[in-house]
């Protein structure tokens, strides 16, 4: 078996059985438990992809910034891997007619009316632990609704996620999810109607993404402390 | 030599009624048959007997002897369920069974390979234990004929294997032969108490004095008077039913009874190595109406908690117009399905948990707002329905997903009414509660229409526009009214 295959198998085992000890080498260089999105910008910045068993926040401060484009790319990627995706639609805004049939058949769509309803639905799905990718979309919800969400809600979500390997992505118009391990901010970018004719992959590659990964920061701090 | 076993349920009618409340056996309870012209007590528990209550008393006479006495009515439905349990359990231990009488099942042991007394004892003890878990206390007798096996079962505590027929028969009291009252009276006057004493009088002499009845009774005691069993296959019905004495108005007592029903059904199926594939719940209401619901168990199971949660989650959102007076729960069994998960598999890990979560989501958001979307085959925009997700049926491996084109649309449902100023055919200014501003770039109009052949006819003109603040959106006009359909994002 080639080295690459061995590494791939080990990574797979690590994702499925996080408690397993797979060798002494991982004590020195332990890659993070991530889900590769297939979007180079994200996977490179997040050292492999979106964190499993943790919250990821995607912030889209402006309309037409590309948050739905990014969301559809994540859903399509998961569907291509035949993963089940739960999409909790905070304001019932998904345009399903634009999705590929292969994507639609792996999708659990929860059409919520308010952010509060969406959070309750999110809580139920995260506790279920059957769905490997959960997307909670609050971009279209009124700001007043989002401001009523207590920080404890997100910490509770984080505690639930820590017990499994679910990838949970929360889309918001402003920073809200304080315990998020990864935070992706889509910087405003003006487009014109010609963007409607271009391939999504091309448009995604042009997104101006600011990525921060709390996991790496935490690891670096731990290393510095041990050196001191 | 053939060998038979008889399973005997003492006080069958009473046990059938008390099966759902096993703890009541230690209480003072008597059973009356309301279908009789004079509804006297027909069976009773030992605490009631200890307080002086006996069979044949009227309810008021019995109550006079015991203030704590609880009087219950005989239930034919409960007896049928108990008989089903008896036969289904017996069938798991022998393929040749006979429904001999209410509360009596006879089994043929030929071909079961039960050689030796210890093997027979173990086998009988397993049946007793299996029926004990189903709240039926039984006695089992094993002998060379069905009649002797039944006599042995009645004398068993709880099992008895008859090896020496003469010794066994001799010690039995004469009333186990169930002679007519006139013969019993004669035997009492003779001072004959056991069958041994009776046989000592001589068969020919007894026939001369007491006639052909005693001959036929004594023939039952012969180890050579065997008969073929009338073989039956047990009904494949697994149902529990109760008619409440007091109407139920809240979920709590209903769930309490349902939990017991689920436990009973799960145990019944477990004994015969089956699991629950579907549940059918029927609530009989005071108004005479019946509320029914079918539950498909995604991953068939006999786990009580899983089955009960399925019912509980559903009942939490059920409101009935009148109180509940009766309850029936029926299980459809199937063979257990085993499934080994693979590393690369992407199906649901726990389909039952997922089904429960879906039920909770449906209760939270509504049945039309949770599921997998199915896009309708029409050009009318945004027409779809939601179906229950079926992720189990999917094949594993990578799927082909075509690359998407353009930005995604975030829809407003319903579309937001807008005021649009046109310059010629081109929108120039857009005002709405969501998107406002001068239109700087336009594409369209894209005209579409459909369903002109029925009342749902629709026609619209659509534009993709960019406002001065950079927002890309889709607007449309139908008739004279304009709307913002969504924002490209």
HADDOCK unambig.tbl for C-alpha pairs under 7 A between the chains (distance, minus, plus):
assign (segid A and resid 63 and name CA) (segid B and resid 471 and name CA) 6.15 0.50 0.50
assign (segid A and resid 63 and name CA) (segid B and resid 489 and name CA) 6.40 0.50 0.50
assign (segid A and resid 64 and name CA) (segid B and resid 471 and name CA) 5.83 0.50 0.50
assign (segid A and resid 64 and name CA) (segid B and resid 472 and name CA) 6.26 0.50 0.50
assign (segid A and resid 64 and name CA) (segid B and resid 487 and name CA) 6.96 0.50 0.50
assign (segid A and resid 64 and name CA) (segid B and resid 488 and name CA) 5.51 0.50 0.50
assign (segid A and resid 64 and name CA) (segid B and resid 489 and name CA) 3.77 0.50 0.50
assign (segid A and resid 65 and name CA) (segid B and resid 489 and name CA) 5.73 0.50 0.50
assign (segid A and resid 66 and name CA) (segid B and resid 489 and name CA) 4.61 0.50 0.50
assign (segid A and resid 67 and name CA) (segid B and resid 489 and name CA) 6.01 0.50 0.50
assign (segid A and resid 68 and name CA) (segid B and resid 408 and name CA) 5.64 0.50 0.50
assign (segid A and resid 68 and name CA) (segid B and resid 489 and name CA) 5.23 0.50 0.50
assign (segid A and resid 69 and name CA) (segid B and resid 407 and name CA) 5.74 0.50 0.50
assign (segid A and resid 69 and name CA) (segid B and resid 408 and name CA) 5.35 0.50 0.50
assign (segid A and resid 69 and name CA) (segid B and resid 489 and name CA) 6.28 0.50 0.50
assign (segid A and resid 76 and name CA) (segid B and resid 401 and name CA) 6.85 0.50 0.50
assign (segid A and resid 80 and name CA) (segid B and resid 398 and name CA) 5.59 0.50 0.50
assign (segid A and resid 80 and name CA) (segid B and resid 399 and name CA) 4.63 0.50 0.50
assign (segid A and resid 80 and name CA) (segid B and resid 400 and name CA) 6.00 0.50 0.50
assign (segid A and resid 80 and name CA) (segid B and resid 401 and name CA) 5.95 0.50 0.50
assign (segid A and resid 81 and name CA) (segid B and resid 397 and name CA) 6.98 0.50 0.50
assign (segid A and resid 81 and name CA) (segid B and resid 398 and name CA) 5.03 0.50 0.50
assign (segid A and resid 81 and name CA) (segid B and resid 399 and name CA) 6.42 0.50 0.50
assign (segid A and resid 82 and name CA) (segid B and resid 346 and name CA) 6.36 0.50 0.50
assign (segid A and resid 82 and name CA) (segid B and resid 396 and name CA) 6.70 0.50 0.50
assign (segid A and resid 82 and name CA) (segid B and resid 397 and name CA) 6.78 0.50 0.50
assign (segid A and resid 82 and name CA) (segid B and resid 398 and name CA) 6.14 0.50 0.50
assign (segid A and resid 82 and name CA) (segid B and resid 399 and name CA) 6.33 0.50 0.50
assign (segid A and resid 83 and name CA) (segid B and resid 346 and name CA) 5.60 0.50 0.50
assign (segid A and resid 92 and name CA) (segid B and resid 413 and name CA) 6.80 0.50 0.50
assign (segid A and resid 93 and name CA) (segid B and resid 410 and name CA) 5.07 0.50 0.50
assign (segid A and resid 93 and name CA) (segid B and resid 411 and name CA) 4.48 0.50 0.50
assign (segid A and resid 93 and name CA) (segid B and resid 412 and name CA) 5.89 0.50 0.50
assign (segid A and resid 93 and name CA) (segid B and resid 413 and name CA) 6.81 0.50 0.50
assign (segid A and resid 94 and name CA) (segid B and resid 410 and name CA) 5.86 0.50 0.50
assign (segid A and resid 94 and name CA) (segid B and resid 411 and name CA) 6.23 0.50 0.50
assign (segid A and resid 95 and name CA) (segid B and resid 409 and name CA) 6.07 0.50 0.50
assign (segid A and resid 95 and name CA) (segid B and resid 410 and name CA) 6.39 0.50 0.50
assign (segid A and resid 95 and name CA) (segid B and resid 411 and name CA) 6.16 0.50 0.50
assign (segid A and resid 97 and name CA) (segid B and resid 375 and name CA) 6.10 0.50 0.50
assign (segid A and resid 97 and name CA) (segid B and resid 382 and name CA) 6.39 0.50 0.50
assign (segid A and resid 100 and name CA) (segid B and resid 401 and name CA) 6.75 0.50 0.50
assign (segid A and resid 102 and name CA) (segid B and resid 401 and name CA) 6.28 0.50 0.50
assign (segid A and resid 104 and name CA) (segid B and resid 372 and name CA) 6.83 0.50 0.50
assign (segid A and resid 104 and name CA) (segid B and resid 373 and name CA) 6.37 0.50 0.50
assign (segid A and resid 105 and name CA) (segid B and resid 372 and name CA) 6.48 0.50 0.50
assign (segid A and resid 106 and name CA) (segid B and resid 391 and name CA) 6.80 0.50 0.50
assign (segid A and resid 107 and name CA) (segid B and resid 372 and name CA) 5.63 0.50 0.50
assign (segid A and resid 108 and name CA) (segid B and resid 371 and name CA) 5.29 0.50 0.50
assign (segid A and resid 108 and name CA) (segid B and resid 372 and name CA) 5.03 0.50 0.50
assign (segid A and resid 108 and name CA) (segid B and resid 389 and name CA) 6.75 0.50 0.50
assign (segid A and resid 109 and name CA) (segid B and resid 370 and name CA) 5.81 0.50 0.50
assign (segid A and resid 109 and name CA) (segid B and resid 371 and name CA) 5.48 0.50 0.50
assign (segid A and resid 109 and name CA) (segid B and resid 372 and name CA) 5.93 0.50 0.50
assign (segid A and resid 110 and name CA) (segid B and resid 369 and name CA) 5.86 0.50 0.50
assign (segid A and resid 110 and name CA) (segid B and resid 370 and name CA) 4.64 0.50 0.50
assign (segid A and resid 110 and name CA) (segid B and resid 371 and name CA) 6.73 0.50 0.50
assign (segid A and resid 111 and name CA) (segid B and resid 369 and name CA) 4.94 0.50 0.50
assign (segid A and resid 111 and name CA) (segid B and resid 370 and name CA) 6.35 0.50 0.50
assign (segid A and resid 112 and name CA) (segid B and resid 365 and name CA) 6.42 0.50 0.50
assign (segid A and resid 121 and name CA) (segid B and resid 361 and name CA) 6.16 0.50 0.50
assign (segid A and resid 124 and name CA) (segid B and resid 357 and name CA) 6.38 0.50 0.50
assign (segid A and resid 125 and name CA) (segid B and resid 357 and name CA) 6.78 0.50 0.50
assign (segid A and resid 128 and name CA) (segid B and resid 353 and name CA) 6.53 0.50 0.50
assign (segid A and resid 128 and name CA) (segid B and resid 354 and name CA) 6.39 0.50 0.50
assign (segid A and resid 128 and name CA) (segid B and resid 357 and name CA) 6.55 0.50 0.50
assign (segid A and resid 130 and name CA) (segid B and resid 348 and name CA) 5.55 0.50 0.50
assign (segid A and resid 130 and name CA) (segid B and resid 349 and name CA) 5.76 0.50 0.50
assign (segid A and resid 130 and name CA) (segid B and resid 350 and name CA) 6.58 0.50 0.50
assign (segid A and resid 130 and name CA) (segid B and resid 354 and name CA) 6.63 0.50 0.50
assign (segid A and resid 190 and name CA) (segid B and resid 470 and name CA) 5.97 0.50 0.50
assign (segid A and resid 193 and name CA) (segid B and resid 466 and name CA) 6.93 0.50 0.50
assign (segid A and resid 195 and name CA) (segid B and resid 406 and name CA) 5.74 0.50 0.50
assign (segid A and resid 195 and name CA) (segid B and resid 407 and name CA) 6.70 0.50 0.50
assign (segid A and resid 196 and name CA) (segid B and resid 405 and name CA) 6.97 0.50 0.50
assign (segid A and resid 196 and name CA) (segid B and resid 406 and name CA) 3.93 0.50 0.50
assign (segid A and resid 196 and name CA) (segid B and resid 407 and name CA) 5.59 0.50 0.50
assign (segid A and resid 197 and name CA) (segid B and resid 405 and name CA) 6.27 0.50 0.50
assign (segid A and resid 197 and name CA) (segid B and resid 406 and name CA) 5.22 0.50 0.50
assign (segid A and resid 198 and name CA) (segid B and resid 405 and name CA) 5.79 0.50 0.50
assign (segid A and resid 198 and name CA) (segid B and resid 406 and name CA) 5.17 0.50 0.50
assign (segid A and resid 199 and name CA) (segid B and resid 404 and name CA) 6.20 0.50 0.50
assign (segid A and resid 199 and name CA) (segid B and resid 405 and name CA) 4.42 0.50 0.50
assign (segid A and resid 199 and name CA) (segid B and resid 406 and name CA) 5.67 0.50 0.50
assign (segid A and resid 200 and name CA) (segid B and resid 404 and name CA) 5.43 0.50 0.50
assign (segid A and resid 200 and name CA) (segid B and resid 405 and name CA) 5.12 0.50 0.50
assign (segid A and resid 200 and name CA) (segid B and resid 406 and name CA) 5.37 0.50 0.50
assign (segid A and resid 200 and name CA) (segid B and resid 407 and name CA) 6.70 0.50 0.50
